[in-house]
Amino acid sequence: MRHISSEENCMERLWNIIEKENIKVRYEDLSRAPERIHGLYLYDNRIGPLIILDQHLHSLHRLHRCVLAEEIGHFYTAARTNLLIAHTSANLKTMESQDELKAARWATDFLIPDNEFVKALEDGNHNCFDLADYFSVTEWFMYRKLEFFKIRFGDTELKFKGRDLFKTAMVHSNIKIS
């Protein structure tokens, strides 16, 4: 069963944020980038925030939504300085990893709020494929949400084994969802 919030509604909410925050978005062919990336967030003091997305995302709706949400996540979680200046220290990899985690957490929380995630489990969606379908996201994105959920709520009745979720009887007294 698909989630009430339709795919179009999610994309509309993302585009509303882009418009409200005056974020510029461009689509480019990123297939020749050194690493296979689907999106890139930049901030330049002269032009402001810019998201560059791979033009091939237009035909990959779930991936498009996930990548766009994560790049918007960078807008909300990254420093407002030029990316190249901000990341020229010896700790480049650590800083990049922290930035990516913050953006991914923002994106997963936006597209899959904790209370809706728990409801999806209670409704019988007990594996990553079903949950990804329910929220119209990629399986990889769903795995990220599961990681963040476990970190946030610690020792719950939620147990993971491969692609399946076991012991999904969530006890609301153990997990405080706002």
Phi and psi restraints in degrees (value plus and minus 20) as a CYANA .aco file:
   2 ARG   PHI     -98.1   -58.1
   2 ARG   PSI     127.5   167.5
   3 HIS   PHI     -84.8   -44.8
   3 HIS   PSI     127.2   167.2
   4 ILE   PHI     -76.6   -36.6
   4 ILE   PSI     -62.5   -22.5
   5 SER   PHI     -90.0   -50.0
   5 SER   PSI      87.9   127.9
   6 SER   PHI     -90.7   -50.7
   6 SER   PSI     142.5   182.5
   7 GLU   PHI     -76.7   -36.7
   7 GLU   PSI     -63.4   -23.4
   8 GLU   PHI     -83.6   -43.6
   8 GLU   PSI     -58.6   -18.6
   9 ASN   PHI     -83.7   -43.7
   9 ASN   PSI     -60.9   -20.9
  10 CYS   PHI     -82.2   -42.2
  10 CYS   PSI     -66.8   -26.8
  11 MET   PHI     -85.3   -45.3
  11 MET   PSI     -58.2   -18.2
  12 GLU   PHI     -81.6   -41.6
  12 GLU   PSI     -62.7   -22.7
  13 ARG   PHI     -83.2   -43.2
  13 ARG   PSI     -60.3   -20.3
  14 LEU   PHI     -84.6   -44.6
  14 LEU   PSI     -65.0   -25.0
  15 TRP   PHI     -87.4   -47.4
  15 TRP   PSI     -51.1   -11.1
  16 ASN   PHI     -83.8   -43.8
  16 ASN   PSI     -59.8   -19.8
  17 ILE   PHI     -83.0   -43.0
  17 ILE   PSI     -65.2   -25.2
  18 ILE   PHI     -78.5   -38.5
  18 ILE   PSI     -64.8   -24.8
  19 GLU   PHI     -86.4   -46.4
  19 GLU   PSI     -67.2   -27.2
  20 LYS   PHI     -81.0   -41.0
  20 LYS   PSI     -60.4   -20.4
  21 GLU   PHI    -110.9   -70.9
  21 GLU   PSI     -19.3    20.7
  22 ASN   PHI      36.8    76.8
  22 ASN   PSI      26.6    66.6
  23 ILE   PHI    -110.8   -70.8
  23 ILE   PSI     110.3   150.3
  24 LYS   PHI    -105.7   -65.7
  24 LYS   PSI     121.1   161.1
  25 VAL   PHI    -147.9  -107.9
  25 VAL   PSI     111.4   151.4
  26 ARG   PHI    -148.8  -108.8
  26 ARG   PSI     126.4   166.4
  27 TYR   PHI    -128.1   -88.1
  27 TYR   PSI     107.9   147.9
  28 GLU   PHI    -154.7  -114.7
  28 GLU   PSI     144.3   184.3
  29 ASP   PHI    -102.2   -62.2
  29 ASP   PSI      84.5   124.5
  30 LEU   PHI    -118.4   -78.4
  30 LEU   PSI     -11.2    28.8
  31 SER   PHI     -86.3   -46.3
  31 SER   PSI     -39.6     0.4
  32 ARG   PHI    -118.7   -78.7
  32 ARG   PSI     -14.0    26.0
  33 ALA   PHI     -83.4   -43.4
  33 ALA   PSI     129.8   169.8
  34 PRO   PHI     -75.3   -35.3
  34 PRO   PSI     -62.3   -22.3
  35 GLU   PHI    -128.7   -88.7
  35 GLU   PSI     126.7   166.7
  36 ARG   PHI     -92.5   -52.5
  36 ARG   PSI      75.7   115.7
  37 ILE   PHI    -131.0   -91.0
  37 ILE   PSI     131.9   171.9
  38 HIS   PHI    -127.7   -87.7
  38 HIS   PSI     -37.2     2.8
  39 GLY   PHI    -179.3  -139.3
  39 GLY   PSI     142.0   182.0
  40 LEU   PHI    -170.2  -130.2
  40 LEU   PSI     114.0   154.0
  41 TYR   PHI    -129.9   -89.9
  41 TYR   PSI     112.1   152.1
  42 LEU   PHI    -151.1  -111.1
  42 LEU   PSI     128.6   168.6
  43 TYR   PHI    -148.4  -108.4
  43 TYR   PSI     105.4   145.4
  44 ASP   PHI    -144.4  -104.4
  44 ASP   PSI     112.7   152.7
  45 ASN   PHI     -78.6   -38.6
  45 ASN   PSI     -47.5    -7.5
  46 ARG   PHI    -101.3   -61.3
  46 ARG   PSI     -61.3   -21.3
  47 ILE   PHI    -127.1   -87.1
  47 ILE   PSI     -33.7     6.3
  48 GLY   PHI      67.0   107.0
  48 GLY   PSI    -177.9  -137.9
  49 PRO   PHI     -94.1   -54.1
  49 PRO   PSI     119.4   159.4
  50 LEU   PHI    -159.5  -119.5
  50 LEU   PSI     111.4   151.4
  51 ILE   PHI    -133.1   -93.1
  51 ILE   PSI     108.0   148.0
  52 ILE   PHI    -131.9   -91.9
  52 ILE   PSI     103.8   143.8
  53 LEU   PHI    -136.2   -96.2
  53 LEU   PSI     129.0   169.0
  54 ASP   PHI     -85.6   -45.6
  54 ASP   PSI     112.0   152.0
  55 GLN   PHI     -82.7   -42.7
  55 GLN   PSI     -41.3    -1.3
  56 HIS   PHI     -94.3   -54.3
  56 HIS   PSI     -31.0     9.0
  57 LEU   PHI     -86.6   -46.6
  57 LEU   PSI     -41.6    -1.6
  58 HIS   PHI     -75.8   -35.8
  58 HIS   PSI     -51.5   -11.5
  59 SER   PHI    -118.1   -78.1
  59 SER   PSI     -20.0    20.0
  60 LEU   PHI    -139.1   -99.1
  60 LEU   PSI      57.5    97.5
  61 HIS   PHI     -77.4   -37.4
  61 HIS   PSI     -67.3   -27.3
  62 ARG   PHI     -85.4   -45.4
  62 ARG   PSI     -65.7   -25.7
  63 LEU   PHI     -83.4   -43.4
  63 LEU   PSI     -59.8   -19.8
  64 HIS   PHI     -76.8   -36.8
  64 HIS   PSI     -68.3   -28.3
  65 ARG   PHI     -83.1   -43.1
  65 ARG   PSI     -62.9   -22.9
  66 CYS   PHI     -86.7   -46.7
  66 CYS   PSI     -65.0   -25.0
  67 VAL   PHI     -86.1   -46.1
  67 VAL   PSI     -64.9   -24.9
  68 LEU   PHI     -80.5   -40.5
  68 LEU   PSI     -64.0   -24.0
  69 ALA   PHI     -82.1   -42.1
  69 ALA   PSI     -61.4   -21.4
  70 GLU   PHI     -87.6   -47.6
  70 GLU   PSI     -58.4   -18.4
  71 GLU   PHI     -87.9   -47.9
  71 GLU   PSI     -56.9   -16.9
  72 ILE   PHI     -84.8   -44.8
  72 ILE   PSI     -55.9   -15.9
  73 GLY   PHI     -76.8   -36.8
  73 GLY   PSI     -56.8   -16.8
  74 HIS   PHI     -83.3   -43.3
  74 HIS   PSI     -57.4   -17.4
  75 PHE   PHI     -77.8   -37.8
  75 PHE   PSI     -63.9   -23.9
  76 TYR   PHI    -101.9   -61.9
  76 TYR   PSI     -40.6    -0.6
  77 THR   PHI    -134.4   -94.4
  77 THR   PSI     -32.7     7.3
  78 ALA   PHI    -114.4   -74.4
  78 ALA   PSI     138.2   178.2
  79 ALA   PHI     -85.5   -45.5
  79 ALA   PSI     128.5   168.5
  80 ARG   PHI    -110.3   -70.3
  80 ARG   PSI      31.5    71.5
  81 THR   PHI    -144.6  -104.6
  81 THR   PSI     148.4   188.4
  82 ASN   PHI     -79.0   -39.0
  82 ASN   PSI     108.9   148.9
  83 LEU   PHI     -74.7   -34.7
  83 LEU   PSI     -61.1   -21.1
  84 LEU   PHI     -87.7   -47.7
  84 LEU   PSI     -55.3   -15.3
  85 ILE   PHI     -93.6   -53.6
  85 ILE   PSI     -60.8   -20.8
  86 ALA   PHI     -86.5   -46.5
  86 ALA   PSI     -47.8    -7.8
  87 HIS   PHI    -136.9   -96.9
  87 HIS   PSI      28.6    68.6
  88 THR   PHI    -132.3   -92.3
  88 THR   PSI       4.7    44.7
  89 SER   PHI    -115.1   -75.1
  89 SER   PSI     154.0   194.0
  90 ALA   PHI     -88.9   -48.9
  90 ALA   PSI     -37.9     2.1
  91 ASN   PHI    -115.6   -75.6
  91 ASN   PSI      13.1    53.1
  92 LEU   PHI     -73.6   -33.6
  92 LEU   PSI     -70.8   -30.8
  93 LYS   PHI     -81.8   -41.8
  93 LYS   PSI     -62.0   -22.0
  94 THR   PHI     -83.4   -43.4
  94 THR   PSI     -64.1   -24.1
  95 MET   PHI     -85.1   -45.1
  95 MET   PSI     -62.2   -22.2
  96 GLU   PHI     -82.1   -42.1
  96 GLU   PSI     -64.4   -24.4
  97 SER   PHI     -81.5   -41.5
  97 SER   PSI     -63.6   -23.6
  98 GLN   PHI     -83.7   -43.7
  98 GLN   PSI     -62.6   -22.6
  99 ASP   PHI     -82.3   -42.3
  99 ASP   PSI     -62.9   -22.9
 100 GLU   PHI     -84.7   -44.7
 100 GLU   PSI     -61.9   -21.9
 101 LEU   PHI     -82.5   -42.5
 101 LEU   PSI     -64.4   -24.4
 102 LYS   PHI     -81.9   -41.9
 102 LYS   PSI     -64.2   -24.2
 103 ALA   PHI     -86.9   -46.9
 103 ALA   PSI     -61.3   -21.3
 104 ALA   PHI     -85.7   -45.7
 104 ALA   PSI     -59.3   -19.3
 105 ARG   PHI     -83.9   -43.9
 105 ARG   PSI     -64.7   -24.7
 106 TRP   PHI     -78.9   -38.9
 106 TRP   PSI     -66.3   -26.3
 107 ALA   PHI     -83.5   -43.5
 107 ALA   PSI     -65.7   -25.7
 108 THR   PHI     -86.9   -46.9
 108 THR   PSI     -57.2   -17.2
 109 ASP   PHI     -87.5   -47.5
 109 ASP   PSI     -53.5   -13.5
 110 PHE   PHI     -91.0   -51.0
 110 PHE   PSI     -68.3   -28.3
 111 LEU   PHI    -102.2   -62.2
 111 LEU   PSI     -43.8    -3.8
 112 ILE   PHI    -156.3  -116.3
 112 ILE   PSI      58.3    98.3
 113 PRO   PHI     -80.2   -40.2
 113 PRO   PSI     126.7   166.7
 114 ASP   PHI     -75.0   -35.0
 114 ASP   PSI     -63.9   -23.9
 115 ASN   PHI     -84.7   -44.7
 115 ASN   PSI     -55.8   -15.8
 116 GLU   PHI     -94.3   -54.3
 116 GLU   PSI     -51.6   -11.6
 117 PHE   PHI     -83.9   -43.9
 117 PHE   PSI     -66.8   -26.8
 118 VAL   PHI     -82.1   -42.1
 118 VAL   PSI     -62.3   -22.3
 119 LYS   PHI     -81.1   -41.1
 119 LYS   PSI     -60.4   -20.4
 120 ALA   PHI     -81.9   -41.9
 120 ALA   PSI     -59.7   -19.7
 121 LEU   PHI     -84.1   -44.1
 121 LEU   PSI     -65.8   -25.8
 122 GLU   PHI     -84.4   -44.4
 122 GLU   PSI     -47.6    -7.6
 123 ASP   PHI    -100.0   -60.0
 123 ASP   PSI     -18.8    21.2
 124 GLY   PHI      82.2   122.2
 124 GLY   PSI     -10.3    29.7
 125 ASN   PHI    -107.2   -67.2
 125 ASN   PSI      81.9   121.9
 126 HIS   PHI    -135.5   -95.5
 126 HIS   PSI      -6.5    33.5
 127 ASN   PHI    -162.6  -122.6
 127 ASN   PSI     143.4   183.4
 128 CYS   PHI     -82.0   -42.0
 128 CYS   PSI     -56.8   -16.8
 129 PHE   PHI     -82.0   -42.0
 129 PHE   PSI     -68.1   -28.1
 130 ASP   PHI     -83.2   -43.2
 130 ASP   PSI     -62.7   -22.7
 131 LEU   PHI     -85.5   -45.5
 131 LEU   PSI     -61.4   -21.4
 132 ALA   PHI     -82.0   -42.0
 132 ALA   PSI     -61.4   -21.4
 133 ASP   PHI     -85.4   -45.4
 133 ASP   PSI     -62.8   -22.8
 134 TYR   PHI     -78.6   -38.6
 134 TYR   PSI     -62.2   -22.2
 135 PHE   PHI    -117.1   -77.1
 135 PHE   PSI     -18.5    21.5
 136 SER   PHI      34.9    74.9
 136 SER   PSI      29.7    69.7
 137 VAL   PHI    -147.0  -107.0
 137 VAL   PSI     153.3   193.3
 138 THR   PHI     -98.3   -58.3
 138 THR   PSI     139.2   179.2
 139 GLU   PHI     -82.0   -42.0
 139 GLU   PSI     -59.9   -19.9
 140 TRP   PHI     -77.9   -37.9
 140 TRP   PSI     -63.7   -23.7
 141 PHE   PHI     -83.4   -43.4
 141 PHE   PSI     -59.7   -19.7
 142 MET   PHI     -84.4   -44.4
 142 MET   PSI     -60.7   -20.7
 143 TYR   PHI     -80.2   -40.2
 143 TYR   PSI     -59.5   -19.5
 144 ARG   PHI     -80.7   -40.7
 144 ARG   PSI     -64.3   -24.3
 145 LYS   PHI     -80.0   -40.0
 145 LYS   PSI     -62.8   -22.8
 146 LEU   PHI     -81.7   -41.7
 146 LEU   PSI     -61.6   -21.6
 147 GLU   PHI     -79.8   -39.8
 147 GLU   PSI     -69.9   -29.9
 148 PHE   PHI     -84.5   -44.5
 148 PHE   PSI     -57.3   -17.3
 149 PHE   PHI     -83.1   -43.1
 149 PHE   PSI     -65.6   -25.6
 150 LYS   PHI     -83.7   -43.7
 150 LYS   PSI     -59.4   -19.4
 151 ILE   PHI     -84.0   -44.0
 151 ILE   PSI     -64.7   -24.7
 152 ARG   PHI     -87.3   -47.3
 152 ARG   PSI     -61.5   -21.5
 153 PHE   PHI    -127.2   -87.2
 153 PHE   PSI     -19.6    20.4
 154 GLY   PHI      39.2    79.2
 154 GLY   PSI    -151.9  -111.9
 155 ASP   PHI     -98.6   -58.6
 155 ASP   PSI      78.5   118.5
 156 THR   PHI    -135.9   -95.9
 156 THR   PSI    -197.9  -157.9
 157 GLU   PHI     -98.4   -58.4
 157 GLU   PSI     -20.8    19.2
 158 LEU   PHI    -102.5   -62.5
 158 LEU   PSI      96.8   136.8
 159 LYS   PHI    -140.1  -100.1
 159 LYS   PSI     121.1   161.1
 160 PHE   PHI    -131.3   -91.3
 160 PHE   PSI     118.9   158.9
 161 LYS   PHI    -168.4  -128.4
 161 LYS   PSI      89.3   129.3
 162 GLY   PHI      40.3    80.3
 162 GLY   PSI    -150.7  -110.7
 163 ARG   PHI    -108.6   -68.6
 163 ARG   PSI     -26.2    13.8
 164 ASP   PHI    -124.2   -84.2
 164 ASP   PSI     135.2   175.2
 165 LEU   PHI    -129.8   -89.8
 165 LEU   PSI     113.4   153.4
 166 PHE   PHI    -141.5  -101.5
 166 PHE   PSI     139.6   179.6
 167 LYS   PHI      33.4    73.4
 167 LYS   PSI      38.0    78.0
 168 THR   PHI    -112.4   -72.4
 168 THR   PSI      -9.2    30.8
 169 ALA   PHI     -90.9   -50.9
 169 ALA   PSI      75.1   115.1
 170 MET   PHI     -99.3   -59.3
 170 MET   PSI     107.5   147.5
 171 VAL   PHI    -117.0   -77.0
 171 VAL   PSI      93.1   133.1
 172 HIS   PHI     -80.9   -40.9
 172 HIS   PSI     -44.1    -4.1
 173 SER   PHI     -91.1   -51.1
 173 SER   PSI     -44.1    -4.1
 174 ASN   PHI    -103.5   -63.5
 174 ASN   PSI     -47.3    -7.3
 175 ILE   PHI    -142.1  -102.1
 175 ILE   PSI      94.8   134.8
 176 LYS   PHI    -112.4   -72.4
 176 LYS   PSI      87.1   127.1
 177 ILE   PHI    -124.4   -84.4
 177 ILE   PSI     106.8   146.8
